[in-house]
């Protein structure tokens, strides 16, 4: 049928679809053979969704009478799905560069935390910052992420620890979500730390009795949209019982469970997450064998954060054990004042080198599996007809150019996103 106003990406050396049969995630043997087309073209419609993918000659014949708003010659290049960053803390004020010297001198994360640094330092500055200041800095960070190929990102609150500031952060995230162009999955993380003067039980009571009902009220009025609930389940922060209470209360409101667990100490967080039907559990440096098995059975995804283990000199998450056991492994940058990484290609590179993931495993972890961790793999994470047309083009003949040693060079990368029409956005 004749028509127009579509994006045509033609004659690519390689189109890495990642999935081709509507899979919501990839695990075990499926990670060894990603869906790839050679000498292919791709069409995106004016509604922002992919309309066709196939051999270049077949697409040329099928759309010979079409006119396109834009045509991009991808000869010698590779087209991939837009990258998905499944774990970030991008809304905050107050640089913590001074803590780097403390880390180099041997101070642990919790020692810095107990000395008034870490989260507490950022909380103080974030509370003082205006909403406009936080929005402007968030926009700059999101632009940097997008320039590195990220087209969908999870954004957490969590540097407020009181209702007023947590809502301020969520309003900033909502404003960024509505203005685009990067896709956002919003996470309430009011249980990121125990506020000064409170016990974990008291903080959990405050969240359950005051924070979550307010989120429900604002959500029903359409003022903010929150997708996930997060808790920092850790020794000296929120114990297993407080974590359970908060997560279950959030789940009862319709939020996806997506939380920090088993990072610094073995807490049996993975077992708890599997029991509660968590969509995702992050960190997992100290996860038990039983926790890994439970996550695999429950199909709770593991969001691994190689930047954190690198920065804090922690032992690496046992990615190979998780992959071999059938866990759905995803990746995130953990961007925050303590781990300042905005690049998913760098995260993938670290995952390959330090966690011994293969390049196909790392790509799936940063696309379809990361989208699954956010409950969005039905629309994001692979290049398939009917999915959102978020994609990147790299000046390389294969996807390995994105995450191999060329990551240290200037990799030419183009991000293509056709905005969804008002009728089809669903957001």
C-alpha positions in Angstrom: 0.0 0.0 0.0 1.3 3.4 -0.9 1.9 5.9 1.9 4.7 7.7 3.6 6.3 9.2 6.6 8.2 6.2 7.7 11.9 5.6 8.6 13.8 3.2 6.4 17.1 1.8 7.5 18.5 0.0 4.5 21.2 -2.4 3.5 22.7 -3.0 7.0 25.5 -5.5 7.1 23.9 -6.9 10.2 20.5 -6.4 12.0 20.7 -7.9 15.5 17.1 -8.6 16.3 18.2 -10.5 19.5 14.8 -12.2 19.6 12.6 -13.3 16.6 9.7 -15.3 18.2 8.3 -12.9 20.8 10.4 -14.2 23.6 10.1 -12.1 26.8 13.6 -13.1 28.0 16.5 -15.3 27.0 18.2 -17.8 29.3 20.3 -21.0 29.1 20.9 -22.2 25.5 18.8 -19.4 23.9 21.6 -17.0 24.8 24.0 -18.8 22.5 22.2 -18.0 19.2 20.8 -14.5 19.1 18.5 -13.7 16.1 20.7 -12.0 13.5 19.9 -11.0 9.9 22.7 -10.3 7.3 22.2 -7.8 4.5 18.9 -6.5 5.9 16.6 -3.5 6.1 14.1 -2.3 8.7 11.0 0.0 8.5 9.6 2.0 11.4 6.1 3.5 11.1 4.9 7.0 12.0 3.4 5.5 15.2 6.9 4.7 16.4 6.6 0.9 16.0 8.6 -1.5 13.8 6.6 -2.4 10.7 9.0 -4.7 8.8 12.4 -6.4 9.1 13.9 -8.6 6.4 16.4 -9.1 3.6 17.2 -5.8 2.0 15.9 -6.9 -1.5 12.6 -8.2 0.0 12.0 -4.9 1.9 12.8 -2.9 -1.2 10.3 -4.9 -3.2 7.6 -4.7 -0.5 7.9 -1.0 0.0 8.8 0.1 -3.5 5.8 2.5 -3.7 6.3 3.9 -0.2 7.7 7.3 0.5 9.8 7.8 3.6 10.3 10.7 5.9 13.9 9.6 6.3 16.1 7.0 4.7 19.4 6.0 6.3 22.0 4.0 4.3 23.4 1.4 6.8 25.8 -0.2 4.4 28.7 -1.8 6.3 27.0 -0.9 9.6 25.2 -2.9 12.3 21.7 -2.1 13.7 20.9 -3.2 17.3 18.0 -2.7 19.7 18.3 0.4 21.9 20.2 -0.5 25.1 18.2 -0.8 28.3 19.8 0.3 31.6 17.9 -1.7 34.3 19.3 0.1 37.5 20.1 3.7 38.0 20.0 6.5 40.7 20.1 9.6 38.4 18.2 12.2 40.5 20.5 13.8 43.2 22.5 16.8 44.1 25.9 16.9 45.8 29.1 15.5 44.3 30.9 12.8 46.4 34.3 13.0 44.7 36.0 13.4 48.1 34.9 9.9 49.0 37.1 8.4 46.3 40.2 9.1 48.4 38.6 7.4 51.3 37.9 4.3 49.2 41.5 4.3 47.9 42.7 4.5 51.5 40.7 1.3 52.3 37.4 2.6 53.7 34.5 0.3 53.1 31.1 1.4 51.8 29.5 1.0 55.2 32.4 2.8 57.0 31.8 5.8 54.7 28.1 5.5 55.3 28.5 5.5 59.1 30.8 8.5 59.0 28.0 10.6 57.4 29.1 10.1 53.8 27.5 8.0 51.2 23.8 8.1 51.0 23.4 10.5 53.9 25.6 13.1 52.3 23.6 13.0 49.1 20.3 13.0 51.0 21.2 16.3 52.7 22.1 18.0 49.4 19.1 16.6 47.5 16.7 17.8 50.2 18.2 21.3 49.8 18.1 21.3 45.9 15.1 22.8 44.1 13.0 20.7 41.8 14.2 22.7 38.8 17.9 22.1 39.7 17.3 18.3 40.0 15.4 18.2 36.7 18.2 20.1 34.8 20.9 17.7 36.1 18.7 14.7 35.4 18.2 15.8 31.8 21.9 16.2 31.3 22.6 12.7 32.6 19.8 11.2 30.5 21.3 12.9 27.4 24.7 11.4 28.2 23.1 7.9 28.6 21.2 8.3 25.3 24.4 9.3 23.5 25.9 6.0 24.7 23.0 4.1 23.2 20.5 3.8 26.1 16.9 4.3 25.0 15.1 2.9 28.1 16.3 3.5 31.7 15.1 2.7 35.1 15.2 5.8 37.4 15.0 5.5 41.2 14.1 8.0 43.9 15.7 7.3 47.2 17.8 10.3 48.2 15.0 12.0 50.1 14.1 9.5 52.8 11.2 11.7 53.7 7.9 12.0 51.9 8.4 15.6 50.7 11.8 14.9 49.0 10.8 11.5 47.7 7.8 13.0 46.0 10.0 15.9 44.6 12.3 13.3 43.0 9.4 11.3 41.6 7.9 14.5 40.1 11.3 15.2 38.5 11.3 11.7 37.0 7.7 12.0 35.8 8.5 15.3 34.1 11.5 13.7 32.3 9.3 10.7 31.3 6.7 12.9 29.8 9.2 15.2 27.9 11.3 12.3 26.6 12.9 11.3 24.3 14.4 8.5 26.4 12.0 5.9 27.9 11.8 5.8 31.7 10.7 3.2 34.2 10.1 4.9 37.5 11.0 3.3 40.8 10.1 4.5 44.3 13.1 3.8 46.6 12.2 5.5 49.8 13.7 2.6 51.7 17.2 3.3 50.3 18.5 4.0 53.8 17.1 4.3 57.3 16.6 8.1 58.1 18.6 9.5 61.0 16.7 9.1 64.3 14.6 6.2 63.1 14.9 2.4 63.4 14.3 0.2 60.4 11.0 -0.8 61.8 9.9 2.8 62.3 11.1 3.7 58.8 9.1 0.8 57.3 6.0 1.9 59.2 6.4 5.4 57.9 6.7 4.1 54.3 3.8 1.7 54.6 1.4 4.0 56.4 2.2 7.4 54.7 4.5 7.2 51.7 2.7 4.4 49.8 -0.8 5.7 50.3 0.3 9.1 49.0 1.9 7.4 45.9 -1.4 5.7 45.3 -3.4 8.9 45.6 -1.1 10.9 43.2 -1.0 8.0 40.8 -4.8 7.8 40.7 -4.9 11.5 39.9 -2.4 11.0 37.0 0.2 13.3 38.6 3.0 10.7 38.8 3.4 7.2 37.5 5.5 4.7 39.5 6.3 1.3 38.1 8.5 -0.4 40.7 9.2 -0.5 44.5 12.7 -0.9 45.8 14.3 -1.5 49.2 18.0 -1.7 50.2 17.9 -5.0 52.0 21.2 -5.0 53.8 22.8 -5.6 57.2 22.6 -2.3 59.1 19.9 -0.9 56.8 16.6 -2.8 56.2 16.5 -6.3 57.5 14.6 -9.2 55.9 11.4 -8.6 57.9 11.2 -4.9 57.2 12.1 -5.5 53.5 9.3 -8.1 53.2 6.7 -5.7 54.7 7.6 -2.8 52.4 7.8 -4.9 49.3 4.5 -6.7 50.0 2.8 -3.4 50.6 4.1 -2.0 47.3 3.0 -5.2 45.5 -0.5 -4.8 47.0 -0.6 -1.4 45.3 0.3 -2.9 41.9 4.0 -2.0 41.9 6.6 -4.4 40.5 9.1 -5.6 43.1 12.6 -4.6 41.9 15.0 -4.3 44.9 18.6 -4.3 46.1 19.7 -7.6 47.7 22.6 -9.6 48.9 25.2 -7.0 48.0 27.5 -6.6 51.0 26.3 -9.5 53.2 24.3 -12.7 52.5 20.8 -11.7 53.5 18.7 -14.4 51.8 17.3 -11.5 49.8 17.2 -13.6 46.6 15.1 -16.3 48.4 12.7 -13.5 49.6 12.4 -12.0 46.2 11.6 -15.3 44.6 9.0 -16.0 47.3 7.3 -12.6 46.7 7.4 -12.9 42.9 10.0 -10.1 42.4 10.4 -9.0 38.8 14.1 -8.2 39.5 16.7 -8.3 42.3 19.9 -6.2 41.9 23.5 -6.6 43.0 23.6 -10.2 44.3 27.4 -10.2 45.0 26.7 -12.3 48.1 23.8 -14.4 46.8 23.5 -18.0 48.0 23.3 -21.1 45.9 19.8 -21.6 47.2 18.9 -18.0 46.2 20.2 -18.6 42.7 18.0 -21.7 42.3 15.0 -19.9 43.7 15.4 -17.0 41.3 15.7 -19.4 38.3 12.5 -21.2 39.3 10.5 -18.0 40.0 11.8 -16.3 36.9 13.0 -13.3 39.0 15.7 -11.6 36.9 19.1 -10.8 38.3 20.2 -7.3 37.6 24.0 -7.4 37.8 26.0 -4.2 38.2 29.7 -4.7 37.3 30.5 -1.0 37.9 29.6 -1.4 41.6 31.9 -4.4 42.2 34.6 -2.5 40.3 34.3 0.7 42.3 33.9 -0.8 45.7 36.3 -3.6 45.1 33.7 -6.2 45.9 33.8 -9.8 44.7 32.1 -10.1 41.3 28.5 -11.4 41.1 28.6 -15.0 40.1 27.2 -14.4 36.6 28.4 -17.7 35.2 26.7 -19.7 38.0 23.5 -17.8 37.5 23.6 -18.2 33.7 24.3 -22.0 34.0 21.4 -22.3 36.5 19.0 -20.6 34.1 18.6 -17.3 35.9 17.4 -14.4 33.7 20.5 -12.2 33.8 20.2 -8.5 33.1 22.7 -5.6 33.4 22.5 -2.1 34.8 25.0 0.8 35.2 24.0 1.6 38.8 24.7 5.2 37.9 24.9 7.2 41.2 27.3 9.6 42.9 29.3 6.6 44.0 29.5 4.8 40.7 29.5 7.4 38.0 28.9 5.4 34.8 26.5 6.5 32.1 27.6 4.0 29.4 25.9 0.6 28.9 28.6 -0.4 26.4 31.1 0.1 29.2 28.9 -2.0 31.5 28.8 -4.7 28.9 32.5 -4.6 28.5 33.1 -5.0 32.3 30.6 -7.8 32.3 32.5 -9.7 29.7 36.0 -9.1 31.2 35.2 -9.3 34.9 32.2 -11.5 35.1 33.2 -13.8 32.2 30.0 -13.3 30.2 30.1 -13.9 26.5 29.4 -11.0 24.1 26.0 -12.5 23.1 25.1 -13.0 26.8 26.1 -9.4 27.6 24.1 -8.0 24.7 21.0 -10.0 25.7 21.5 -8.8 29.3 21.5 -5.2 28.2 18.5 -5.5 25.9 15.7 -8.1 26.1 16.6 -9.3 29.7 17.0 -5.8 31.0 13.7 -4.9 29.5 12.2 -8.0 31.2 13.6 -6.8 34.5 11.5 -3.6 34.0 8.4 -5.5 32.9 8.7 -4.0 29.4 10.1 -6.8 27.2 6.8 -7.0 25.3 7.6 -3.5 23.8 11.4 -3.1 24.2 14.6 -5.0 24.1 14.5 -6.6 20.6 13.9 -5.6 17.0 10.7 -7.3 16.1 7.6 -6.3 14.2 5.2 -4.5 16.5 7.8 -3.4 19.0 8.8 0.2 19.7 11.3 1.4 17.1 14.2 2.2 19.5 17.4 1.2 17.9 21.1 2.1 17.5 23.4 2.0 14.5 27.1 1.4 15.1 29.9 1.9 12.6 30.9 -1.7 12.8 30.0 -4.8 10.7 28.9 -6.8 13.8 27.6 -6.1 17.3 30.8 -7.1 18.9 32.1 -3.7 18.0 29.9 -2.2 20.7 31.4 -4.0 23.6 34.8 -5.4 22.6 38.1 -3.4 22.9 36.7 -0.9 20.4 34.7 0.5 23.4 37.9 2.3 24.4 37.9 4.1 21.0 35.5 6.6 19.6 32.7 4.3 18.5 30.4 6.0 16.0 26.8 5.5 17.2 23.5 6.8 16.0 20.3 6.5 18.1 17.0 6.3 16.2 13.7 6.8 18.0 10.5 7.6 16.3 8.2 9.2 19.0 5.0 7.2 19.6 1.8 8.8 18.6 -0.5 10.0 21.3 -2.9 7.2 20.5 -0.3 4.5 20.7 1.9 5.6 23.6 0.2 3.7 26.4 2.1 5.8 28.9 
